[in-house]
Every structure is written in structure tokens, then in C-alpha cells.
Amino acid sequence: MNNDNRPQKSTVIDAKTAIFDKIFKENQELRERNYELSYTLKHFEELARKRESQHKNFADLEERILKAGELGQLTCELQKSLADDFSIPIANLSLIENLQNNLSLELQEILSGVENERANKLLPAISFISENDYNQFFPQNRPLVTKHPDPILLEQFGPRPHDLFEIASSAFVPLISRGRAIGTLNMASPDPEKFIPGTATDAVETLGRKLAAVIENTILTAQLQKLLRTDPLTNLYNRRTLEEILPLEFARAQRYGHPLSLVMLDLDDFKAVNDLYGHQAGDQVLAQIGTLISRNLRQHDIGLRYGGDEFTLLLPDTNTQQSRIVIAKLLQAAAATKFFINPETHLQIKLSSGLATYPDNPVTTAEMLLQAADQELYKNKLNCRKKAVRSKAEKSGKERAENPGAEKPV
């Protein structure tokens, strides 16, 4: 047999090598594809675990929010959870300004920041945004995610965060309850990838709706509490409110070493107003005194009607000298005011005051501080009466000296 038709040995080897190389290359491609698929699967698993953890954190946060009994507890839980569980170091709430009057006493607790160390160091737990500004930035009540917030929105965080780091991304989520906007949830981070414009915002919108429901319930409760705490004649807080908040303010002053002043005010010769013009006229005067006090107090001061014609001023973080300035301003305003009891008749009303300041007054309880101010008021009124009697006697003696023939009064 002729061997000339047999394949050459080198040709056979080249063919085997080519087949081997092809199989090896295909296997190599499969291995790389498997590696990519494994990496992708692992990445998806990590994302799934991360998303599951985030959902759990959101669920836990929502549960804590729903259980919050009052606004201070809610804001504290919110800030702590967003910082610890979601690495969002800056977060607070903005309420539309027209809600501020419904939360006066609760805001005394929250805006002071002394009970919330995190808020005290970083930013106010609650700020306020005007209705016009809200409508400008959230015309459709949709979240605003941005790398460079408008200065008006940055103001909602207060001045302190800018001292810590530069805000690189932020999200502002409207709080909508029953179709009505009540404010925004504000969040910011130094991480430019924390909030990315165009990404889904379903989770934070759900959080915002639940926050809004809780806040609105809190506002309704605060409105009811305000009715129970308010004197209907003067629109000042009543004595019951003083009994509630004075011990809290006194304990806070002791804990942090801050001064606390309490002022007792009394209308001079108020009985004569009722006797001459009737009790309705007296009520008109008391109502005007309430308005006068409200207009002349500072933001964090609290004016109360103690009872009858007595009023109380609670001045947190105010020393004796500062309190005397507040009192002098109020007494001057009263002296310059015409108190109308009808369109043709007005009265001039004078006030007497008594001041007690912790720690200048050596008192150890809130009740003792109140008693010290009341005693100071009584002493000041007594001194005024003595001066008035002495002045009257001196005037009478002068008149008798100038008219020696005048008859003596019987």
C-alpha cells in the first residue's frame, strides 16, 4: 500500500493542538463567565442583604415613630436612627410656620436642645419654613434630592452642620397628611453618593407619610392641651400649667447650672376698677394686660395668669440683672398704655412686681422659688403703700402749713 496519501504527522499534531486550544479557550471563557456570574450573584446577594437590612431598619424606625408619645421623643428617635442605622449624620424636621403657635410649650422643650445632646451639638431638632418657601421648592409635594441645596433650604439645618463638614448631597421630603403639607423631613450627608438625584424615593416618601401622621396627631393633642392650659380671658397659660412646667424648668436649671427667674406681677388697686366700673370692665383690663405681657416677652419666656389680678413670668436662662430689664420694660409699657373700658373711658394701670432668681436666691425647690417671688411682691407692694401714705401725709401737712386757718378734717 502506498503511504503517500497518509496525513503528515505534523499536520495531525497541528490539528490536535488547534482543537485543544479551542477547547481550552472555550473553557477559559466559561470560567471567566462563571466568575463574572458568581461575582454578579454575590453582588446581588449583598445588595439583597443590604436592602433587606435597610427595610428592617426602616420598619424599626417607623415602629418607633408610631410609638412616639410626643414631638421631642419623635425627633430624638428620628435623628438617632438616621445617624446610626443609615449613616445620615444630619437630619431634622421643618414645620410650616403657621403651626408654630399650636406647639408653644412643646417647642420650649425641643428647641432648647438641652435634653437632646445630639441636637444640641449639631442642629435644631425642629426648624420652620414659610408657606411661600415651601410652595416654591415643593409645588407638587414631591421630594427634592440635590447635590447643591438652595441657601433657603440649607438654613433649615441651622448654622452648626456647616462647621463640621461640607454638605455633598441632601434630600428634602414633604410631610403630607390627609392631602395637606405640614412640613419637610430634611437629610444631608458629606457623602456625594448618599442621595443621588433621579433615584427612587419610595422608602423615604413612606417614612414621610408616617411622620406626617404622627406629627399631625401630636399637633392636635398639643392644641387640646393648649386649651386646657390656657386662661380664656387673657390667652396666657394658667396656674395649672405653671404647676406642670415650673418643676421641670427648675430641675433643668439645677442640672445644667443655668439661671432661672420667676416674676410675680400684681395690678395696683385693681379692686377699685371692679367697684367703680363693674366686673366686666375689670375683665377687659385683665385681657388687655394679657396682651401686653404677650407682646413684651422674649421668645422663650412664658407668661401665665396666676389667678385674679396676679400674673407670673417664667424666664429660663435669665439672671437677676437680665430679669430686671424685662420687668422694667413691661412696667414702662403698662404705664404708657391706655386701658379702655369703653370708647370714651380709659384707665392708667400700674403694676407691682416681685422677682426671685435661682441660684441667686438660696432655694432648693420650685415651690420655694415661687414663694420667694411672692414674698418679694408683697414686700414691694407694702413699701409702695407706705410711700403713698407718707406722701399723702406730707402733702396734707404742707397744705395745713400753707393754710393755718383751714378746718381740720373730722
PyMOL commands that set and color helices and strands:
alter all, ss='L'
color gray80, all
select helices_A, chain A and resi 3-5+9-67+71-86+97-112+117-122+131-137+151-157+161-164+202-229+239-256+270-277+279-296+320-335+366-402
alter helices_A, ss='H'
color red, helices_A
select strands_A, chain A and resi 90-96+126-129+144-146+169-177+180-189+260-267+302-307+310-316+339-342+345-347+351-358
alter strands_A, ss='S'
color yellow, strands_A
deselect
rebuild
show_as cartoon
